[in-house]
Amino acid sequence: MGSPASLGYISGALKHAFDVCYYPCLDTTRGRPFGVYIHGNGGTEGAERGITAITTGLGWVKAAGTVVVMGKPSKADVEACWELGATVAAQLMG
């Protein structure tokens, strides 16, 4: 999943998605791998903390380190996001 760091927290859209799916997903998705990328111009720590708190409650397993992109995404940032997605996909396939 990805989110801009808006006012030091995750986007409203991602927060809404978690609000809507948290309890329906609580038992059925426990143990699933996930990956995260955050884009901002600074202050991404609050967004990462929020995602960590929510996914810990869900029992999800972080597949790889968080990709943090600051400012305009570089080719290396895009490649890091691709690697993150590939890692999560491979873990989901078993």
C-alpha positions in Angstrom: 0.0 0.0 0.0 1.1 3.5 -0.5 0.3 6.9 0.8 1.4 10.5 0.7 2.4 11.9 4.1 -0.3 14.5 4.5 0.1 16.7 7.6 2.4 14.0 9.1 -0.1 11.2 8.7 -1.4 8.8 6.1 -3.8 10.1 3.4 -7.5 10.3 4.1 -8.2 7.7 1.4 -5.9 5.1 3.0 -7.3 5.9 6.5 -10.8 5.5 5.2 -9.9 2.2 3.6 -8.6 0.9 6.9 -11.7 2.3 8.7 -14.0 0.4 6.4 -12.2 -2.9 6.2 -10.5 -3.2 9.6 -13.1 -5.4 11.4 -14.2 -7.4 8.3 -10.5 -8.2 7.6 -9.4 -8.7 11.1 -9.7 -12.5 11.2 -9.5 -13.4 7.5 -6.2 -11.6 6.7 -4.2 -12.2 9.8 -0.6 -13.3 8.9 -0.7 -11.8 5.4 2.4 -10.0 4.1 2.2 -6.4 3.1 4.5 -3.6 1.8 4.4 0.1 2.2 5.7 3.1 0.4 5.3 6.7 1.7 5.8 9.8 -0.4 6.4 13.2 1.2 8.5 16.3 1.4 9.3 15.6 5.0 7.7 14.4 8.2 6.8 10.9 7.0 7.4 9.3 10.4 3.8 9.9 11.6 2.4 8.2 8.5 4.7 5.2 9.0 3.8 5.0 12.7 0.1 5.1 11.8 0.4 2.3 9.2 2.5 0.2 11.7 -0.1 0.6 14.4 -3.0 -0.4 12.2 -1.3 -3.3 10.5 0.0 -4.6 13.9 -3.6 -4.7 15.1 -4.6 -6.6 11.9 -1.8 -9.1 12.5 -0.2 -8.4 9.1 3.4 -9.2 8.5 5.7 -6.6 6.9 7.3 -8.2 3.8 10.1 -5.7 3.5 11.3 -2.3 4.8 9.2 0.8 4.1 10.1 2.7 1.0 10.2 6.4 1.8 10.3 8.8 -1.2 11.1 12.4 -0.5 10.3 15.0 -3.1 10.2 14.1 -6.8 10.6 10.3 -7.2 13.9 9.3 -8.8 14.6 6.2 -10.9 16.0 4.5 -7.8 12.7 5.3 -5.9 10.6 3.7 -8.7 12.9 0.7 -8.7 12.6 0.4 -4.9 8.8 0.4 -5.2 8.9 -2.2 -7.9 11.1 -4.4 -5.7 8.7 -3.9 -2.8 5.8 -5.0 -4.9 7.6 -8.0 -6.3 8.6 -9.1 -2.8 5.0 -8.9 -1.5 3.7 -10.7 -4.6 6.3 -13.5 -4.1 5.4 -13.9 -0.5 1.7 -14.0 -1.3 2.3 -16.8 -3.8 4.0 -18.8 -1.1 
